[in-house]
Amino acid sequence: MKQQIIEHLKTLRPVNSHSHHLSAAEYAGMTLPGILNHSYCQWMDTTPTTAAQAKAYLARNGCNNYVRWLQAAIEELYGLPFTAENFDELSRRVAHAHRDPAWQICILEERCGYERIMLDRYSQPGDDLGLRRLFEPVLRCNMFAVCVRPGEKDHNGNDPFAFLGRAFDDFDEYLQTIREYMTPFKAIKFAVAYDWDNDLRRFNKANAQQAFRDGLALQRHRKDYYDYMIFRLCEFAGELGIPVQIHTGLGNLNKSAPIYLRELIAALPGVKFDIFHGGFPWTDDMLALLHKYNNVWADLCWLPLVNLSMARRFVREALEVCGAHRMLWGCDTWTSEESYGALLAGQDAIATALSAMCEDGSITKDYAMYLAGRIWRENGMELYGL
């Protein structure tokens, strides 16, 4: 049954809810070590550049989920087992393929088969890489919450005043300018778990306005400013009818669990919140929010790559508490190769969970196929208005 569901997923054109795909310039001259360096594998260990290094690397990391799924993708795309003995030949094949600048997009469009990719270019917020047929840009908004004065930058190096092209004396004019800038986008994104935290509860405009105007008050009210700006931009998103993507779970591990978003979500019932990564490792928090709030969507992006076992469990548990129409998937990767690995992992997580539900009589085969299609494609099409 699991393989039947995977085969069904292969017939669909998925909506990829989250990607950081590299530009063509960043992809130029890509090699196998380059792919590893632009993947989550690089977080785990030093990238091998020779066959001897690859042998020790695979011995250390062959059980690691990031490495396993990138291995699987490389093997399918380049036609050889990813072993130390094949490392040099795989390196040659990768370099040869990427002499064609179109190869990396071919992987996304033909091998992955994506309908659309929601693109978070955090170094250039709102960028679509010049490929709107494939990439739908998401406006990353950390800078608007973290930075109060010109010259301040968020963890991605973005200054909102430089981004908008000028400084502002009037707080309401600044807010309105941000709202106008948001208007063309299908979604906005906060990854403030990498800057400060997700503990959002101070939605006081007066304090935020004072921090904006008064340097002395800024020290006292910076957290008020941070909380209020996230609240207000989410409110704008609701007015514009677009969802808010929020990173939860792994990050700086400072109050980054999904439950810290509860007061924000409760305060804005008309806003659609696309909560990332299943909240891993705090997946129970995510389940609680799904059950309590109908304006919350569970996004599997990254989760199958981080921990496949947890992803398999989470798919079933989330379906049991929220239903068929509030779950999506995304790759959350930089390269086409790792995106393909993430796709394979996502298919595995969904198919494993749904086949187990069929086998124990929880759902029928036909309903399993319906659920697979909702998660893989239809929920993303609806949520993002694609």
N, C-alpha and C positions, 0 to 999 in steps of 0.2 A: 504493500500500500504506500509506503514511504516513497518508493521510486516512482510510482504513478503520480503522486502529487508533485514531485520534482519535475517530471516530464510535463505536467500541466503548467507549472510555473514557467518552463522554458518556452511555452507557446505565447506567453503574455509579454507585453512591452512594459517593464516596470517603471514606476516613478521613484526616482532616487531622491530622498528627502534632504540629503546633506552631503556635500562634497567640498573639498578645498583644492580642487584640481589645479595643477601647475600650468603656467602659461607656456606657449610654444617656445619662448626664449629660454625658460627654465628647463624645458624638456630637451633642448638641443644637445646633441652628443650624449644622450642617455646611455648608460651601461648597466650591467647587472649590479655591480656595487652601488651605482647611483640609485637604482630602484630600491635596493635595501636601505640606503641612507635616507631616502625620502619615504620610508615606511615606519610603522610602529616597531618593526624589528630593531631599528636603530635605538629605540628606547631601552631595549633589553640587553644589548651586547654590542661590542665593536664589530663593524662590518668586515667580513673577510674579503680579501682581494686576490688570494691565490687558492689553489686546490688544497694545499696543506692547511691553510687557515680554515678553509671551508669544512674540512673533515673534523677538526676540533670544534668548530662553531656548531655544526649539526649535532654532534654528540652532546654538547651542552644544552642545545635549544630545540632539539627535535620534538620535544613534548610541548613546547610553547605554542599557544594558539596563533599568535601573529605569524610565527615562522611557518607553521603547518599550512595555513591557508595561502600564504604567499607562495610557498613551495608548490601547492596544488595549481595555482594560477599559472606560474611560470612553466610548469610541466605541460599543461594543456595548450598554452599559447605558443610554446617554443619546441614542443615535440620530443623532449628528453626528460627522464627522471632527474630531479634536482638532487644530485649526489656530488660528493667531493670529486669523484672520478669524471663526472660530466661538467664540472664547474667551468673549465676553460672553454669547452665547446658551447655551453649555454651562454657564456659571456660573449663569445663571437656572434652567436645568433641574435642576441639582444641588440648588440651594437649595429649589426647589419640591418635589422628590421627598422631601427630608429634613424637610419640614414634617410628614410622617407618620413618627412614631418607629419604626414597624414596618418601614420600608423597608430599613434596614440589615440586619435579620435576614432579610427576604424575599430579599435578594441571596444571603445565605449558604445559605438552605434551598432556594430555588427555582432561582436561576441557577447557583450553584455545586453545589447538590444534595448537600451534605455529610451523611453519615450521622452522624458525630461529629467534634468538634474538640477536640483536646487543648489546653487553655488554660493558658498560663503568664502569670498576672497578677502581674508582678514587684513592682508597687507594693502589692499585696495578695495575698501568696502563698496559694494554695489557693482563691481566689475563683472562683465559677462564673457570675458575672453574673446569678444568679437564673434561669438557663435550662439546667437540667440535661438537658432533652430534647436539647439541641444540644451544650453545652459540658461536657467532662469535665475537671475541674480537675487541674492538675499542681502538686505542692508544690515550689516553688523553694527550694533549700536553701543557697544561698551564705552566708547569714547565720550558719549553724551552724558553718561552717568559718572564716570570716573574723573573727568577733567572739568574744572570750574573756570580756570584762567587760561588765556592764550599761552602757549608754550608747554602746558602740561600734556602728557601723553599716556594713553592706556598701555597695557602690556604688549599690544601689537605695534606700538609706536605711532598711534593715530592721535592727532590733535583736532578736536572738532571745529575749532575756529579756523585753522588752516584748511580743513576739509571743506568748510562752507565758504571760505574765501574772505572772511572778515571777522572782526570782533563786534560785540553787541553791548550797548549800554542798557537797553530795555529787556527785561527778562521775558515778558510776554511776546515781544517781537522775536526773540531768540527761539522760543518754543514754537511759534507759528512758522518760522523759517524751517525748523526741523520737520514739522508736520507736512509742509509743502514738499520738502525733499523726499519724504516717505511715500508720497502719493503714487508714483509709478510702480512701486514694488509689490510683489505677491506675498512677501513675508518680511519680517524683521527678526533679528537674532540677538540674543544676549548670551555671552559666555563669560559673565562676570565672576563665575567660580574660579577663573584664572586671574582675576584682578583682586577682588575683595571676597564677597560671599553671596549666598542666596537668601540671607536672613533679612527679608524686606518687610517693613511694617510701619515706617514713619512717613506717612503720605501727607505731610504738612507743607502746603505751598508757601506760607508766610516765612517759615524758617529757611526753605530752599531759596526763596527770593532774597532773603537777607544775606545768605551765604554768597549768592551771585553778585550782590552789589557791594558788600562790605568785607574787606580783607580781614578785619578783626573777627567778624562774625563767622567767617569761613572756618576757622579752627573749631569753633563751637558747634557748627551746624553742617559740617561736611557730610556726615552720615545721613542727615536729614535730606541734604541735596541729592545724594546718591540714591536713596530710597525713592524720593519723590520723582526724580527724573525717570527712573525705570517705570514707576507707576504711570506717569503722564504719557510716556511714549507707548506703553501698552494700551492706555486709554485711547490714544490717537489711532492705534492699529485697529481697535474695536470700531471706532468711528469710520475708518476706511474699509472695514470688512476684510482685513487680512490677518492671518494668524501670527502669533509670537512664538518663535523657537527659543527655548531656554536650555542651556547646557546644565546638566545635573550629574552628581556622582563624582567620578575621578576628576581631579583638578589640583588645586592647592590643599584640598581636604579641610578647608576652613568653612564649616557650616554650608557645605555644598550638597547635602542630601535634599531630595525633593520636598520633604515635609516643610522645609523652611519657606517654601513658596506659598504655603497655604493661605496666609493672610492676603497676599497679592491676588491669588486666584479667586478667593471669596469676595474681595472688594470689587472685582471686575467680571461679573457673571456673563457679560455680553462679549467678552474677549475669548478667542479660541487659543488655548495654550498647547503648543506642540512640545512636550517635555522629552528631552533627549536621553538616550542611552539606558532606558529603563531605570534610571537612577542608580545604576550599578555602583557600588555593591549594596545600596539601600533599596533594593527592588520592592520590599514590603511597603516602604513609603509611597512608592509609585502606585502600587495596587490600592492603597488607601485613598490617594487622590483621585484615581480613576473611579472608584466606587462612590465617593462623596460628591464629585463635581462633574457635571455633564459637559463642561467646557474644557475638559482636559483630554488630550490625545497622548497615547503611549507610542513613542518613537523608538524602534529597535536599532536605530543607527549606532554603529560601533559595537553594540553589545555582543553579537555573535563572534566578532573578531577578538574581543577581550576575553570572553568566557562562554564557550559554546554550550557547556552544560547548563549554566544559568540561563542562557537565552532560550534553550529548549523548554525549560521549566516556566520561564516568564511568559512565553507565548501562550501557553495553556492557561496559566493563572490569570493573565490579563484578560483573555477572552472570557473566562468564567466570571470575572467581576464587572466587565464593561461592555461586552457584546462585540459584534462583528465590525462596527463602522468607526472605531476609534483607535486603530493601530496602524502604523506604517513602518517602512524600512528605508534605510539609507546606508551608503557605504562609509562615509566619513573618512575619506582617504585623499592622498595627493596625486597618486599615479594611477594610470589605467590598469596596470598589472595588479596592484593591490585592490583596486576597485572590483576587478573581476574575482579576486580571492574573497573579498567581502560578500560579493553576490553569491558565490558558492556556499559560503558559511551561512548566509541568510536563508538560502533555499533549504539547507540542511536543518536549520533550527525550526523553520515553519513546518516543513514536511514531517520531521520527527514528532513534533507536538501534535499535529493534526492526525497523523496515522495512529498514534497512541490513543487519541480520543475516539477514533473509529473502532479500534480493536477492543476497547473496553465498553463499547456501546453508547458512549456519550453523544456521538453525532453520527450521521450517515455519511457514506462516501460522497454523495452529491453535495451535501452541506460542507464537507471538508474542502471540496473544490471551490465552492462559493467563498468560503473564508479565505482560502489561499489567494484568490483573485482580489478580494477586498484589501488585504494587507499589502499585496505586491504592487497593486496598481490603482484600484478604484478609490480607495480612501485618500491617497495622495492627490489624485485628479480633483476630487471634490474639495478637500481642505484648502488647496492652493488655487482653486479656480482655474485649472489648466485646460 
